[in-house]
């Protein structure tokens, strides 16, 4: 019998738990989307296994939440045009006694044309534009954060599917090997080399391997559907497949490097800095709105056969209302935005430190299994199998060795997946691609 052994059902339950968490996160972001028309035909899945890079590229192009957020960004940017418009002039036309001009010489007909325009002072247009452009920058960074969160969910779902594929492969190999072992022991039982109790206990153990394979198949299908939904496929396909390594790569950067990268790239931290610029522009606009805007009017009059021209200048007297309340509010908002920026900076350091600690812990466990426990478990199983087949140990000792090997393989697979999850979280915390 070969030394390969599959993980127990618990590897599948752990992966299923990860998928359930990702499904909840995805449900929070997609619950407001309109339902798709039922008449559409399900599209065919990709014809080749997709890499993580291809999956991420498809997500950016097809994820409906990201497409909706992109349209929202465009709508916010359009407000820059509105912020830059100038006040429209007003045109007035007045005519009196025009129905019968010659009927009353003492009150001849008259026409009057007035053109007026309000002139903004205090650089109001400039600060409106500044505020609108800063708001666009802030919205753009918020969109980048949403994209980053979506990509994190996709990476986690991708890793879960890789784990499910590995679990299914090992479950199938394990079932094949154990059936071969069972055939050997059936021959021994027929020859009287082992008793009926030992053979039937081995035969009962086969049900566990069959259950492992069935659960692994279901888990792989569910993880595939979850990943396809995150990508943005309208209908899931059974021929969808991915390609990647479950063994995690080493990370060479230091904690200090990651902190500096995060401060330079984190979209939420950039958004907090944009909020300061929006608030500062709001303060300047509030003071500008406290200035007086004069209205200048030019007028042309014709009364009978006489022509005349004139003008009118209207200047509001800002005696009581100088926009003082809005000025104070704007200053308080600006100060609050600075505190928020400091809090966002502290959160960056905390997130990176936590993600780094999570990676170190997961990598330590992964290295232990990869460098020691897996080989040792297989060696123990090989010795126990040989000893049992030659009458050196009891069946219960062989089954215990079989159980230990399966449990160790389970823990190894989960440690690899957890290390990948920690790498994805570190990439999210630093807004960079950590994996080489």
C-alpha positions in Angstrom: 0.0 0.0 0.0 1.2 3.5 -0.8 2.0 6.0 1.9 -0.4 8.7 0.7 -3.3 9.4 3.1 -6.3 11.7 2.9 -7.5 14.2 5.6 -10.6 13.5 7.6 -14.0 15.1 7.2 -12.8 17.9 9.6 -10.6 19.4 6.9 -13.7 19.7 4.8 -15.7 21.3 7.7 -12.9 23.8 8.3 -12.9 24.8 4.6 -16.7 25.0 4.7 -16.6 27.3 7.7 -14.2 29.6 5.7 -16.6 29.5 2.8 -19.6 30.4 5.0 -17.7 33.4 6.4 -16.9 34.6 2.9 -20.5 34.0 1.8 -21.7 36.3 4.6 -19.3 39.0 3.6 -20.3 38.8 0.0 -24.0 38.8 0.9 -23.5 42.1 2.8 -22.3 43.8 -0.4 -24.7 42.2 -2.9 -28.0 42.3 -1.1 -29.0 45.6 -2.8 -28.4 44.6 -6.4 -31.4 44.1 -8.7 -32.3 40.5 -9.6 -31.2 39.3 -13.0 -33.7 38.5 -15.7 -34.7 34.8 -15.5 -34.8 34.4 -19.3 -31.0 34.7 -19.7 -29.1 31.6 -20.5 -26.3 30.5 -18.2 -22.9 31.4 -19.8 -20.3 28.7 -20.4 -17.5 28.7 -17.9 -13.8 29.3 -18.7 -12.3 26.6 -20.9 -9.0 26.4 -18.9 -8.1 26.5 -15.3 -7.7 30.1 -14.1 -4.8 31.4 -12.1 -5.2 33.8 -9.2 -4.1 36.7 -11.4 -6.7 35.8 -14.1 -9.4 35.5 -11.4 -8.6 38.9 -10.0 -8.6 40.5 -13.5 -12.0 39.0 -14.2 -13.4 40.2 -10.9 -12.3 43.8 -11.7 -14.1 43.6 -15.0 -17.2 41.7 -14.1 -18.1 42.1 -10.4 -21.4 44.0 -10.3 -20.7 45.7 -7.0 -17.5 47.2 -8.4 -19.2 48.2 -11.6 -21.9 50.0 -9.6 -19.2 51.7 -7.4 -17.4 52.8 -10.5 -20.5 54.5 -11.9 -21.0 56.2 -8.5 -17.4 57.6 -8.8 -18.2 58.9 -12.3 -21.3 60.6 -10.9 -19.3 62.3 -8.1 -16.7 63.5 -10.6 -19.5 65.0 -12.7 -20.2 67.3 -9.8 -16.9 69.1 -10.5 -18.6 70.5 -13.6 -21.5 71.8 -11.6 -19.2 73.3 -9.0 -17.5 75.3 -11.7 -20.6 76.9 -13.3 -21.0 80.7 -13.0 -24.1 82.6 -12.1 -26.5 83.0 -15.0 -27.5 86.6 -16.2 -31.2 87.6 -16.0 -33.1 89.2 -18.8 -36.2 91.2 -18.2 -38.6 92.7 -20.8 -41.4 95.2 -19.8 -43.9 96.9 -22.2 -46.8 99.2 -21.3 -49.6 100.7 -23.5 -48.4 98.8 -26.5 -51.8 97.7 -27.7 -52.8 101.1 -29.0 -49.8 103.5 -28.9 -51.6 106.5 -30.4 -54.8 106.4 -28.3 -53.4 108.4 -25.3 -50.6 110.9 -26.1 -50.3 111.8 -22.4 -49.4 108.2 -21.6 -47.4 106.9 -24.6 -46.3 103.4 -25.0 -43.1 102.3 -23.4 -40.6 99.4 -23.6 -37.9 98.5 -21.1 -35.1 95.9 -21.3 -33.1 94.9 -18.2 -30.1 92.6 -18.1 -28.7 91.8 -14.6 -26.1 89.5 -13.2 -24.8 88.5 -9.8 -21.1 88.7 -9.3 -19.6 86.3 -6.7 -16.9 87.5 -4.4 -14.5 85.7 -2.1 -13.4 83.2 -4.7 -16.5 81.1 -4.1 -16.2 79.3 -7.4 -12.6 78.4 -6.7 -13.4 76.8 -3.3 -16.4 75.0 -4.7 -14.2 73.5 -7.3 -11.6 72.6 -4.7 -14.2 70.9 -2.5 -15.6 69.0 -5.5 -12.2 67.8 -6.7 -11.2 66.7 -3.2 -14.6 64.9 -2.8 -13.8 63.1 -6.1 -10.4 62.0 -4.8 -12.0 60.8 -1.6 -14.6 58.8 -3.5 -11.9 57.4 -5.7 -10.0 56.1 -2.7 -13.2 54.7 -1.2 -13.8 52.9 -4.5 -10.2 51.5 -4.3 -10.9 50.3 -0.7 -14.1 48.5 -1.9 -12.1 47.0 -4.8 -9.4 45.9 -2.3 -12.0 44.3 0.0 -13.6 42.4 -2.9 -10.2 41.2 -4.1 -9.5 39.9 -0.5 -12.7 37.9 -0.6 -11.8 36.5 -4.0 -8.3 35.5 -2.8 -9.8 33.8 0.3 -12.4 32.0 -1.9 -9.6 31.0 -4.3 -7.6 29.5 -1.5 -10.6 27.7 -0.2 -11.2 26.1 -3.6 -7.5 25.1 -3.8 -7.9 23.5 -0.4 -11.1 21.7 -1.5 -9.3 20.4 -4.6 -6.4 19.1 -2.6 -8.8 17.5 -0.1 -10.7 15.8 -2.9 -7.5 14.6 -4.5 -6.2 13.1 -1.3 -9.6 11.6 -0.4 -9.7 9.9 -3.8 -6.1 8.6 -3.5 -6.8 7.5 0.1 -10.0 5.6 -0.9 -8.2 3.9 -3.8 -5.3 2.9 -1.5 -7.6 1.6 1.3 -9.6 -0.4 -1.2 -6.4 -2.0 -2.3 -5.5 -2.7 1.3 -9.0 -4.1 2.0 -8.6 -6.5 -1.0 -5.3 -7.8 0.4 -6.9 -8.4 3.8 -9.9 -10.0 2.2 -7.5 -12.5 0.7 -5.9 -13.0 4.1 -9.3 -13.4 5.7 -10.3 -16.1 3.1 -7.0 -17.8 3.8 -7.6 -17.7 7.6 -4.7 -15.4 8.2 -6.9 -12.9 10.0 -10.2 -13.2 11.9 -13.6 -12.1 10.8 -13.6 -9.3 13.4 -10.5 -7.7 12.1 -11.7 -7.9 8.5 -15.1 -6.4 9.2 -13.5 -3.6 11.2 -11.4 -2.8 8.2 -14.4 -3.0 6.0 -16.3 -0.6 8.2 -13.4 1.8 8.0 -14.0 2.0 4.2 -17.2 3.9 4.9 -15.2 6.7 6.4 -13.1 7.0 3.3 -16.1 7.0 1.1 -17.7 9.7 3.2 -14.5 11.7 2.9 -14.7 11.6 -0.9 -18.4 12.5 -1.0 -17.9 15.4 1.3 -14.9 16.6 -0.5 -16.8 16.6 -3.8 -19.6 18.6 -2.3 -17.2 21.1 -0.7 -15.3 21.6 -4.0 -18.5 22.3 -5.9 -19.7 24.8 -3.3 -16.4 26.6 -3.1 -16.3 26.8 -6.9 -19.8 28.3 -7.0 -18.8 30.8 -4.3 -15.7 32.0 -6.2 -17.7 32.3 -9.5 -20.3 34.4 -7.7 -17.6 36.7 -6.3 -16.0 37.1 -9.8 -19.3 38.3 -11.1 -20.6 35.4 -13.3 -24.4 35.6 -13.6 -24.8 31.9 -13.5 -22.3 29.4 -12.0 -20.8 26.6 -14.2 -19.7 23.1 -13.2 -16.7 23.2 -15.6 -15.1 26.1 -13.8 -11.6 25.3 -12.5 -8.5 27.0 -11.1 -4.8 26.4 -10.9 -2.4 27.3 -8.2 -0.1 26.1 -5.4 -1.4 25.3 -2.0 2.1 25.4 -0.6 2.6 29.1 0.5 5.6 31.1 -0.6 8.0 32.8 1.8 7.6 36.5 2.6 10.9 38.3 2.7 10.0 41.9 3.7 10.1 43.2 7.3 7.4 44.7 9.5 8.8 48.2 9.0 8.8 47.8 5.2 5.1 46.8 5.3 4.2 49.7 7.6 5.8 52.2 5.1 4.1 50.5 2.2 0.7 50.6 3.9 1.0 54.3 4.7 1.8 55.1 1.1 -0.8 52.8 -0.5 -3.7 52.2 1.9 -6.9 53.7 0.2 -8.7 54.2 3.5 -5.8 56.2 4.9 -5.7 58.2 1.7 -9.4 58.8 2.0 -8.9 60.3 5.5 -6.3 62.7 4.0 -8.7 63.6 1.2 -11.3 64.3 3.9 -9.0 66.9 5.4 -8.8 68.7 2.0 -12.5 68.5 1.6 -13.0 70.0 5.1 -10.4 72.7 4.5 -12.1 73.7 1.3 -15.4 73.7 3.2 -14.0 76.2 5.7 -12.8 78.5 2.9 -16.1 78.2 1.1 -18.0 79.0 4.3 -16.0 82.2 4.7 -16.4 83.1 1.1 -20.2 82.6 1.4 -20.0 85.2 4.1 -18.9 87.9 1.7 -21.3 90.2 -0.2 -22.2 89.4 -3.8 -23.4 92.5 -5.7 -25.9 92.4 -8.5 -25.3 94.8 -11.4 -28.1 95.6 -13.8 -28.2 97.5 -17.1 -31.4 99.0 -18.5 -32.6 100.4 -21.8 -36.0 102.3 -21.9 -38.0 103.7 -24.8 -41.0 105.9 -24.0 -42.8 107.1 -27.1 -40.1 108.6 -29.2 -37.6 109.0 -26.4 -34.7 106.6 -25.5 -32.9 106.3 -22.3 -30.4 104.0 -20.5 -29.6 103.3 -16.9 -28.1 100.9 -14.5 -28.8 99.5 -11.0 -26.3 98.2 -8.5 -27.7 96.1 -5.6 -25.4 95.2 -2.6 -26.8 93.2 0.3 -25.8 94.5 3.7 -24.4 91.6 5.7 -25.2 93.1 9.0 -26.8 90.1 10.8 -26.2 87.1 8.6 -22.5 86.8 7.8 -22.7 83.0 7.6 -21.1 82.8 11.0 -22.8 79.5 12.0 -21.6 77.7 8.9 -18.1 79.0 9.5 -17.9 77.5 12.9 -19.4 74.3 11.8 -16.9 74.0 8.9 -14.0 74.7 11.3 -15.2 72.0 13.7 -15.6 69.5 10.8 -12.1 70.3 9.6 -10.7 69.6 13.1 -12.7 66.4 13.3 -11.2 65.2 10.0 -7.7 65.7 11.4 -8.5 63.5 14.3 -10.0 61.0 12.0 -6.8 61.0 9.9 -4.7 60.4 13.0 -7.0 57.5 14.0 -6.7 56.1 10.4 -2.9 56.2 10.7 -2.9 54.4 14.0 -5.3 51.8 12.5 -2.8 51.2 9.6 -0.1 50.4 12.1 -2.4 48.1 14.1 -3.7 46.3 11.0 -0.2 45.7 9.6 1.1 44.5 13.0 -1.8 42.1 13.5 -1.5 40.7 9.9 2.2 40.3 10.3 1.8 38.4 13.6 -0.9 36.2 12.0 1.5 35.4 9.1 4.4 34.5 11.4 2.2 32.2 13.5 0.6 30.5 10.4 4.0 30.1 8.7 5.5 28.6 11.8 2.8 25.9 11.9 3.1 25.3 8.2 6.9 24.8 8.4 6.5 22.4 11.3 4.2 20.1 9.3 6.1 20.5 6.0 9.5 19.9 7.6 8.8 17.3 10.2 5.4 16.0 11.1 4.1 14.9 7.7 7.2 12.7 7.0 7.1 11.3 10.5 3.4 10.4 10.3 3.9 8.6 7.0 6.9 6.8 8.4 4.8 5.6 11.4 2.0 4.5 9.2 4.4 2.6 6.9 5.9 0.8 9.9 2.5 0.0 11.4 1.2 -1.3 8.1 4.1 -3.6 7.6 3.9 -4.8 11.3 0.2 -5.5 11.1 0.5 -7.4 7.8 3.1 -9.6 9.4 1.3 -10.1 12.7 3.6 -7.7 14.7 0.8 -5.4 16.1 -2.9 -5.6 16.7 -5.5 -4.1 14.3 -6.3 -1.3 16.7 -2.7 -0.1 16.6 -2.8 -0.1 12.8 -6.0 1.8 12.8 -4.6 4.3 15.3 -1.6 4.9 13.0 -3.9 5.3 10.0 -6.0 7.9 12.0 -2.8 9.8 13.1 -1.6 10.0 9.5 -5.0 11.3 8.3 -5.2 13.8 11.1 -1.7 15.1 10.5 -2.4 15.5 6.8 -5.5 17.4 7.7 -3.6 19.8 9.9 -0.9 20.2 7.3 -3.4 21.2 4.6 -5.1 23.6 6.9 -1.8 25.2 8.0 -1.0 25.8 4.3 -4.4 27.3 3.7 -4.1 29.4 6.9 -0.7 30.7 5.8 -2.2 31.7 2.5 -5.0 33.5 4.3 -2.5 35.3 6.4 -0.6 36.4 3.3 -3.9 37.7 1.7 -4.7 39.6 4.9 -1.2 41.1 4.9 -1.6 42.1 1.3 -4.9 43.7 2.3 -3.5 45.5 5.3 -0.6 46.9 3.2 -2.6 47.5 0.0 0.3 45.7 -1.9 0.8 42.2 -3.3 2.9 40.4 -0.6 3.1 37.1 -2.4 6.0 37.0 -4.9 
